[in-house]
Amino acid sequence: MPQVSQKRTKNGRGDTEDLLLTTCLPGWIARSLARSGIHRMSQLADMKNAELLKLAGIGPRSVEQIRSAIRKFRRNRTQISAAHSKE
């Protein structure tokens, strides 16, 4: 399996929530994306459906699951940000 580098945050810890393997995506989709060099949800968020469909192993069903995972990822990020801002 390819090595996954971790993005550094302000506090110096790795941003593991952004890694595909820590999301609700099925493993087979995460592995297909990793083979194409995509390891983070933030990379997927800016991609258009047509771009996703060009990736090996990604079809219409996979795109639906990816979009759903992106929505969940964004909701979680919003909730985490709101909780941190209250501290």
Helices and strands as residue ranges (DSSP letters): G 16-18, G 20-22, H 27-35, H 41-45, H 49-53, H 60-86
